[in-house]
């Protein structure tokens, strides 16, 4: 079928926002001639499952029909849904978020949700063609469909909260395997990892040009700078060796560079490699054993159903990985600490907003202005009152090390001791550890 001109569609649709790079993708897009945006039998099943009132059903149907009755908007919406359905598996960095087409008045506010809804059936059909058993994906979209339909039934509210995150579920791109969610991730952080050919030990080296405080955190994180003690990472490489700053797996960069002999170390992770991003749903079972089980299942799942992806390991970032939590929760008896000890942790340019949100309910929360109730709130507030700050931290686990989860394969007692010595070293009168 003939494909409408891209710029003609854009002019007609009048979107307030679109991701970058769509014109190139549209050139490669092959449209279909289906006359519906969302199959009506699928829609009817949702109406019945969630017992939607007649008014809500009518509002949804009117919005869908308004899109389908506008040839230009309909054509462009099918293109957007087609791209979104495979964006996560392709690790496409295009930033999809709420989009409002001016041409859709008075239904424009419904568009983002209807676009997501249009992704569900094509995504499931794609998984079916891959041979993925339905049990892996049949309930994925309902994680957020339930919440969205409840809002619709109560308030006629079509707004989509956190579009980039929920898109993972509407496109069936994220999988719950035992305790954790997994989704492909292209690694881009400023470090490279190597494995010893003889001992199996792993080392991560930070790339040149990073500015760090004397505590090994990026200078300026949390608005804190270290004018006197900051250092800049280096990377000197020749045919035989690399001289660079080691990342201590307790989540900080060491000041003194180390030398890595190329004849003794193999590259284990580089920028551009494919990892599986791990996401942590709430609930019990946050333990090393469940971590190991989930990662094992994830490797098997992607090897079986996505053999084209060369998965090197796992990546994630969270407030839960900050080794400073071990200072307030203790070394023993804490699932948070025991899990983070299984990772190769490294610093990133994120501060404590995530911890403030998870512990105190607001990314800008002032712990001194809150009456702490939980043990975590009390300990975190006391630590911050003394001058310490927390840091969202990233981690990597290489695929070959899954079997060693539970043994602290990356972190040695010396690494932990070095952390206790360096933590908060940029603060005058730092808290005693």
Backbone torsions as a table, in degrees:
resi	resn	phi	psi	omega
1	UNK	NA	155.1	179.4
2	UNK	-69.8	140.5	-179.0
3	UNK	-103.8	124.5	-179.9
4	UNK	-61.0	155.7	178.4
5	UNK	-66.6	135.1	-175.7
6	UNK	-58.7	-49.8	-175.3
7	UNK	-70.6	-30.3	174.4
8	UNK	-63.8	-42.2	177.6
9	UNK	-62.9	-44.5	-178.9
10	UNK	-61.0	-44.5	-179.3
11	UNK	-60.8	-42.8	-179.2
12	UNK	-68.5	-46.7	-173.0
13	UNK	-69.5	-36.6	175.7
14	UNK	58.0	56.7	178.7
15	UNK	-73.5	145.0	174.5
16	UNK	-79.1	-22.2	179.3
17	UNK	-154.7	140.6	169.8
18	UNK	-144.7	147.4	177.0
19	UNK	-64.0	155.7	175.1
20	UNK	-70.2	154.8	171.4
21	UNK	84.5	8.6	-176.3
22	UNK	-71.1	-31.6	-176.9
23	UNK	-61.7	-43.0	178.5
24	UNK	-62.3	-41.5	179.5
25	UNK	-66.9	-37.5	-179.2
26	UNK	-64.2	-33.2	178.5
27	UNK	-61.4	-32.2	-178.2
28	UNK	-92.8	-9.7	-175.7
29	UNK	-72.6	136.1	176.9
30	UNK	-112.2	105.5	-176.3
31	UNK	-71.3	159.9	173.8
32	UNK	-113.7	173.7	-174.9
33	UNK	-107.3	18.8	-179.7
34	UNK	-64.7	145.6	-174.8
35	UNK	-96.6	4.8	-179.1
36	UNK	-125.5	150.4	174.6
37	UNK	-89.2	-42.6	179.5
38	UNK	-131.3	124.6	-179.7
39	UNK	-56.1	135.4	-175.3
40	UNK	-71.4	-28.4	176.8
41	UNK	-68.6	-37.8	175.4
42	UNK	-64.1	-44.2	-179.9
43	UNK	-62.4	-43.2	178.8
44	UNK	-62.4	-37.0	177.1
45	UNK	-62.7	-39.3	176.9
46	UNK	-66.2	-42.4	179.2
47	UNK	-57.0	-43.1	-178.1
48	UNK	-73.5	-43.0	-177.6
49	UNK	-59.3	-41.2	-176.2
50	UNK	-100.2	8.1	174.7
51	UNK	49.0	49.7	-177.5
52	UNK	-69.7	136.8	177.6
53	UNK	-65.7	159.3	-175.5
54	UNK	-57.7	-38.4	-179.1
55	UNK	-62.5	-42.8	-179.4
56	UNK	-66.1	-40.4	177.8
57	UNK	-60.9	-41.4	-178.8
58	UNK	-66.2	-42.0	179.8
59	UNK	-62.5	-42.5	178.6
60	UNK	-64.7	-47.6	-178.2
61	UNK	-63.6	-40.4	178.3
62	UNK	-61.9	-40.9	179.0
63	UNK	-64.7	-43.2	179.1
64	UNK	-64.2	-44.5	-179.5
65	UNK	-66.1	-32.1	177.6
66	UNK	-65.0	-38.1	176.6
67	UNK	-68.1	-46.8	-176.8
68	UNK	-65.3	-27.1	-177.5
69	UNK	-85.4	-5.1	176.5
70	UNK	-105.5	101.2	-172.9
71	UNK	-54.3	-41.2	-177.5
72	UNK	-70.5	-46.8	179.5
73	UNK	-65.9	-39.7	178.7
74	UNK	-60.7	-46.4	-179.8
75	UNK	-61.9	-42.6	-177.5
76	UNK	-72.9	-34.4	178.5
77	UNK	-66.0	-40.0	176.0
78	UNK	-62.9	-37.3	176.8
79	UNK	-64.4	-46.8	179.7
80	UNK	-59.4	-46.7	-179.4
81	UNK	-62.0	-40.5	179.1
82	UNK	-60.4	-43.1	179.6
83	UNK	-69.7	-42.2	-178.4
84	UNK	-63.3	-33.4	-176.2
85	UNK	-63.6	-25.7	-178.8
86	UNK	-115.9	0.2	-174.2
87	UNK	-60.6	-43.1	-176.5
88	UNK	-68.9	-40.1	179.6
89	UNK	-67.7	-32.2	177.5
90	UNK	-80.6	-4.2	-174.0
91	UNK	54.5	38.1	178.0
92	UNK	-69.6	128.8	-175.7
93	UNK	-87.8	3.0	176.7
94	UNK	-57.2	131.3	-174.4
95	UNK	-91.8	101.1	176.1
96	UNK	-87.1	131.5	175.1
97	UNK	-149.6	-168.5	-177.2
98	UNK	-56.5	136.2	-179.5
99	UNK	-133.0	136.6	-178.7
100	UNK	-126.8	116.7	176.2
101	UNK	-85.6	123.3	-179.2
102	UNK	-61.7	-25.7	-177.2
103	UNK	-72.3	-10.5	-171.4
104	UNK	-94.2	5.7	179.8
105	UNK	-53.2	138.5	5.1
106	UNK	-94.4	20.0	-175.7
107	UNK	-103.1	10.1	-171.4
108	UNK	-59.0	-35.5	-176.7
109	UNK	-67.6	-17.4	-180.0
110	UNK	-85.1	-12.6	-164.5
111	UNK	-62.7	-46.4	-174.9
112	UNK	-58.9	-44.1	179.1
113	UNK	-66.6	-42.0	-179.2
114	UNK	-66.3	-34.1	175.7
115	UNK	-63.2	-45.6	176.8
116	UNK	-61.8	-43.1	-179.9
117	UNK	-61.3	-33.0	179.5
118	UNK	-69.5	-13.1	-178.8
119	UNK	-86.6	-18.5	-169.3
120	UNK	-64.8	-55.8	-175.8
121	UNK	-63.8	-47.4	177.0
122	UNK	-59.3	-36.0	179.6
123	UNK	-67.2	-43.2	177.7
124	UNK	-65.5	-38.4	177.6
125	UNK	-62.3	-39.0	178.7
126	UNK	-64.8	-41.9	178.2
127	UNK	-64.7	-37.9	178.3
128	UNK	-62.4	-42.2	178.8
129	UNK	-64.8	-29.9	177.0
130	UNK	-74.4	-13.6	-177.6
131	UNK	88.8	12.7	179.6
132	UNK	-72.1	125.7	178.5
133	UNK	-58.6	141.9	-175.4
134	UNK	-59.7	-27.3	-178.6
135	UNK	-61.5	-22.9	-180.0
136	UNK	-77.0	-24.7	-170.4
137	UNK	-130.7	-9.6	-172.5
138	UNK	-61.0	-30.6	-176.8
139	UNK	-102.0	-2.9	-176.2
140	UNK	-56.7	-52.1	-176.8
141	UNK	-64.4	-25.3	-174.6
142	UNK	-73.1	-11.8	174.2
143	UNK	-55.9	-35.9	-178.7
144	UNK	-114.8	-19.5	174.5
145	UNK	-60.4	-40.4	-179.2
146	UNK	-58.9	-48.5	-179.4
147	UNK	-64.2	-43.7	-177.5
148	UNK	-64.7	-42.6	-179.7
149	UNK	-69.4	-32.5	175.8
150	UNK	-63.9	-41.6	176.4
151	UNK	-63.1	-41.0	-179.7
152	UNK	-62.9	-43.4	-178.6
153	UNK	-66.3	-33.0	-178.4
154	UNK	-83.1	-43.9	-165.1
155	UNK	-131.2	6.3	-173.6
156	UNK	54.9	35.1	-173.6
157	UNK	-96.2	111.0	-179.9
158	UNK	-94.0	-3.4	-174.6
159	UNK	-60.9	140.2	178.9
160	UNK	-104.5	120.1	177.2
161	UNK	-89.4	130.0	177.1
162	UNK	57.4	60.1	-178.0
163	UNK	-50.9	-48.0	-177.4
164	UNK	-59.4	-34.7	-179.3
165	UNK	-74.8	-48.5	-176.3
166	UNK	-70.3	-22.1	175.5
167	UNK	-57.6	-32.9	177.5
168	UNK	-56.8	-34.2	-175.1
169	UNK	-87.0	-41.5	179.0
170	UNK	-66.6	-26.7	177.4
171	UNK	-95.2	6.6	177.6
172	UNK	52.3	42.6	-176.7
173	UNK	-100.3	-8.7	-175.1
174	UNK	-118.8	140.6	-173.6
175	UNK	-128.4	133.6	175.4
176	UNK	-90.3	113.5	-178.1
177	UNK	-120.6	101.8	-170.5
178	UNK	64.0	-103.1	-170.5
179	UNK	-99.7	-23.0	-170.2
180	UNK	-123.1	155.1	173.3
181	UNK	-89.2	149.1	178.0
182	UNK	-137.0	144.7	177.4
183	UNK	-153.8	143.8	-177.7
184	UNK	-60.7	147.3	-177.6
185	UNK	-146.3	130.2	176.5
186	UNK	-89.9	124.4	-173.9
187	UNK	-78.6	127.3	-177.7
188	UNK	-132.6	4.0	-175.8
189	UNK	-71.2	162.5	-170.5
190	UNK	-84.2	62.6	177.9
191	UNK	-157.7	160.9	173.8
192	UNK	-132.5	148.0	-179.1
193	UNK	-118.0	147.5	-178.9
194	UNK	-134.7	151.3	178.3
195	UNK	-122.4	134.5	178.9
196	UNK	-66.4	133.4	178.0
197	UNK	-70.5	-16.6	-173.3
198	UNK	-107.7	-47.3	-176.3
199	UNK	-97.4	-18.5	-174.5
200	UNK	81.0	-0.7	179.2
201	UNK	-64.9	148.2	-179.4
202	UNK	-114.4	141.3	178.1
203	UNK	-134.2	140.3	175.6
204	UNK	-114.0	133.4	-178.9
205	UNK	-118.3	132.2	179.7
206	UNK	-81.1	144.1	-179.8
207	UNK	-73.1	167.3	-175.1
208	UNK	-69.4	147.6	169.7
209	UNK	96.7	0.7	177.7
210	UNK	-80.2	134.0	179.8
211	UNK	-99.8	121.2	-174.2
212	UNK	-124.5	146.8	171.8
213	UNK	-73.4	170.7	-179.1
214	UNK	-67.4	-16.6	175.6
215	UNK	-85.2	3.1	175.7
216	UNK	83.7	8.6	173.8
217	UNK	-98.0	152.2	-180.0
218	UNK	-57.1	131.9	-177.7
219	UNK	-63.3	128.6	-180.0
220	UNK	102.1	-12.5	178.0
221	UNK	-62.6	137.9	-174.7
222	UNK	63.2	18.3	-179.0
223	UNK	73.4	14.4	-176.4
224	UNK	-106.1	122.8	178.5
225	UNK	-116.6	157.1	-177.3
226	UNK	-124.8	80.8	-172.8
227	UNK	-61.3	-34.1	-174.7
228	UNK	-90.7	-33.6	-171.5
229	UNK	-109.7	4.4	-176.7
230	UNK	-68.7	154.1	175.9
231	UNK	-139.2	161.4	-178.8
232	UNK	-114.5	132.2	-179.0
233	UNK	-70.5	151.6	179.3
234	UNK	-126.9	161.7	176.8
235	UNK	-148.0	107.3	178.1
236	UNK	-118.1	121.3	-173.4
237	UNK	-132.3	136.3	171.5
238	UNK	-133.0	-164.8	-175.1
239	UNK	-66.0	-22.5	-172.6
240	UNK	-107.5	-29.7	-171.0
241	UNK	-152.3	166.5	173.6
242	UNK	-123.6	131.0	174.2
243	UNK	-111.7	115.8	-175.7
244	UNK	-156.7	172.9	-178.7
245	UNK	-87.7	124.5	179.0
246	UNK	-73.7	142.2	169.7
247	UNK	-92.8	117.3	174.0
248	UNK	-68.8	129.4	-175.9
249	UNK	-66.5	-1.3	170.2
250	UNK	-83.9	9.0	169.0
251	UNK	95.3	30.0	175.3
252	UNK	-148.1	160.0	-179.9
253	UNK	-96.5	134.4	-178.5
254	UNK	-84.9	145.2	-174.9
255	UNK	-69.5	-43.7	-173.7
256	UNK	-84.3	124.3	178.7
257	UNK	-64.2	155.0	175.4
258	UNK	-120.4	159.0	179.8
259	UNK	-106.7	130.0	179.4
260	UNK	-116.4	119.0	179.7
261	UNK	-80.6	121.7	-176.4
262	UNK	-63.1	-26.5	179.7
263	UNK	-71.6	-13.1	-175.5
264	UNK	-111.7	-10.2	-173.7
265	UNK	-131.7	138.0	175.8
266	UNK	-106.7	145.0	176.2
267	UNK	-63.5	133.1	-179.2
268	UNK	-115.2	-28.2	179.4
269	UNK	-156.6	129.3	178.4
270	UNK	-133.0	163.5	175.6
271	UNK	-57.4	137.9	-178.6
272	UNK	96.2	-14.5	178.5
273	UNK	-69.3	156.3	-178.7
274	UNK	-95.3	127.8	175.2
275	UNK	-123.8	173.4	169.6
276	UNK	-106.8	121.6	175.9
277	UNK	-75.6	131.6	179.9
278	UNK	-102.2	130.7	177.2
279	UNK	-121.6	146.2	-169.6
280	UNK	-111.5	104.3	172.9
281	UNK	-73.5	156.4	179.2
282	UNK	-69.7	161.8	177.3
283	UNK	124.1	175.2	-178.8
284	UNK	-74.8	171.6	174.8
285	UNK	92.4	17.3	178.0
286	UNK	-83.2	83.3	-174.2
287	UNK	-137.5	161.0	175.9
288	UNK	-59.0	-37.4	-179.0
289	UNK	-63.5	-44.3	179.6
290	UNK	-69.9	-32.7	174.9
291	UNK	-60.7	-47.6	-179.9
292	UNK	-62.7	-44.5	178.6
293	UNK	-60.7	-45.9	-177.5
294	UNK	-64.6	-44.6	-179.5
295	UNK	-65.0	-38.3	177.7
296	UNK	-61.9	-45.7	178.5
297	UNK	-63.4	-38.9	-177.9
298	UNK	-64.6	-44.5	178.7
299	UNK	-61.2	-43.8	179.7
300	UNK	-64.9	-40.9	-178.1
301	UNK	-63.0	-50.3	-176.7
302	UNK	-71.9	-31.0	175.4
303	UNK	-65.2	-36.7	-177.4
304	UNK	-77.1	-45.9	-169.6
305	UNK	-106.4	-14.0	175.4
306	UNK	-132.6	60.9	-174.8
307	UNK	-64.2	-17.4	179.8
308	UNK	-74.1	-14.8	179.6
309	UNK	-90.2	122.8	178.8
310	UNK	-92.8	90.8	-174.7
311	UNK	-79.7	123.7	-179.4
312	UNK	-96.0	-16.9	-177.5
313	UNK	162.3	-146.0	-172.4
314	UNK	-133.5	149.4	178.8
315	UNK	-139.5	150.6	173.8
316	UNK	-166.4	162.9	170.6
317	UNK	-137.6	141.4	-176.0
318	UNK	-167.5	156.8	170.9
319	UNK	-66.0	-23.8	-178.2
320	UNK	-68.6	-17.1	-176.2
321	UNK	-93.0	-1.6	-178.6
322	UNK	-69.7	114.7	179.7
323	UNK	-60.5	-16.1	175.7
324	UNK	-61.7	-22.5	177.0
325	UNK	-63.3	-27.3	177.7
326	UNK	-67.5	-22.5	178.8
327	UNK	-73.8	-28.1	-177.4
328	UNK	-105.6	-19.9	-179.1
329	UNK	-102.1	-15.6	-177.6
330	UNK	92.5	160.4	-177.5
331	UNK	-80.5	-26.0	-175.0
332	UNK	-118.5	148.2	173.3
333	UNK	84.9	-0.7	-179.7
334	UNK	-108.8	121.3	176.3
335	UNK	-62.8	-36.3	179.1
336	UNK	-58.2	-47.5	-177.9
337	UNK	-70.3	-42.4	-177.0
338	UNK	-65.6	-32.3	177.8
339	UNK	-74.5	-45.2	-177.8
340	UNK	-64.7	-22.4	177.9
341	UNK	-71.7	-9.9	179.4
342	UNK	-91.3	-3.3	-173.8
343	UNK	-105.0	159.3	163.6
344	UNK	-93.3	98.6	-175.9
345	UNK	-86.5	146.3	177.6
346	UNK	-147.9	153.3	-174.5
347	UNK	-78.6	149.3	175.3
348	UNK	-134.1	173.9	-174.1
349	UNK	-86.3	40.0	176.8
350	UNK	-118.9	142.9	-178.4
351	UNK	-99.0	-137.8	-171.1
352	UNK	-102.6	15.1	-178.6
353	UNK	-60.2	-38.1	-179.0
354	UNK	-66.7	-41.2	178.0
355	UNK	-66.0	-42.0	178.8
356	UNK	-58.7	-39.4	-179.7
357	UNK	-69.4	-47.7	-176.1
358	UNK	-70.6	-35.4	-177.0
359	UNK	-89.2	-34.4	-172.9
360	UNK	-120.9	-3.6	173.4
361	UNK	87.6	4.7	-177.5
362	UNK	-154.4	129.9	-179.2
363	UNK	-63.4	-19.7	178.4
364	UNK	-110.5	18.4	-175.7
365	UNK	-60.1	140.9	174.1
366	UNK	-103.2	103.1	-176.2
367	UNK	-57.4	-28.4	-179.7
368	UNK	-70.1	-17.6	-179.3
369	UNK	-100.0	6.8	-177.3
370	UNK	-118.2	141.1	174.3
371	UNK	-84.8	102.6	-176.3
372	UNK	-65.6	142.2	-178.7
373	UNK	-116.9	-47.3	-178.4
374	UNK	-81.3	163.4	179.0
375	UNK	-64.5	-36.0	177.3
376	UNK	-64.7	-45.8	178.8
377	UNK	-58.8	-44.6	-178.1
378	UNK	-64.4	-45.0	-177.5
379	UNK	-69.8	-42.2	179.9
380	UNK	-65.8	-41.7	179.8
381	UNK	-64.0	-41.3	179.6
382	UNK	-64.8	-41.2	-179.9
383	UNK	-64.4	-43.0	-179.5
384	UNK	-70.1	-33.0	177.6
385	UNK	-64.5	-30.3	-179.4
386	UNK	-80.0	-4.0	178.7
387	UNK	112.6	-13.6	179.9
388	UNK	-74.2	153.6	176.9
389	UNK	-134.1	151.0	179.1
390	UNK	-95.2	166.1	-177.3
391	UNK	-142.1	126.4	167.5
392	UNK	-60.2	134.0	-171.3
393	UNK	-126.7	147.1	175.2
394	UNK	-101.2	162.3	179.1
395	UNK	-143.8	159.9	172.0
396	UNK	-136.1	140.9	166.5
397	UNK	-128.4	122.4	178.9
398	UNK	-77.8	147.1	-175.0
399	UNK	-55.4	-38.3	-176.8
400	UNK	-68.3	-13.2	-175.1
401	UNK	-101.8	4.7	-178.3
402	UNK	-58.3	-43.4	-176.9
403	UNK	-63.3	-18.9	-177.9
404	UNK	-97.4	5.0	175.4
405	UNK	-61.3	132.3	-174.3
406	UNK	108.2	-12.2	-178.1
407	UNK	-111.3	6.3	-177.2
408	UNK	53.8	57.4	-173.2
409	UNK	-65.2	-25.1	-177.2
410	UNK	-97.2	-33.0	-171.3
411	UNK	-101.0	126.4	177.0
412	UNK	-101.9	163.6	174.2
413	UNK	-56.5	-33.8	178.7
414	UNK	-66.7	-37.5	177.3
415	UNK	-63.0	-43.6	-179.7
416	UNK	-65.6	-39.5	178.3
417	UNK	-66.0	-39.6	177.8
418	UNK	-64.0	-36.6	176.7
419	UNK	-62.3	-47.6	-178.6
420	UNK	-62.8	-29.0	179.0
421	UNK	-75.8	-36.3	-173.3
422	UNK	-92.6	-24.3	-172.9
423	UNK	-58.8	131.8	179.1
424	UNK	61.3	19.7	-178.3
425	UNK	-67.5	-13.6	178.0
426	UNK	-82.7	-8.7	-177.7
427	UNK	-93.2	134.9	173.0
428	UNK	-71.3	132.1	-178.8
429	UNK	62.7	40.7	-174.9
430	UNK	-59.3	155.8	178.5
431	UNK	-58.6	143.0	178.7
432	UNK	-78.9	128.4	-178.3
433	UNK	-96.1	NA	NA
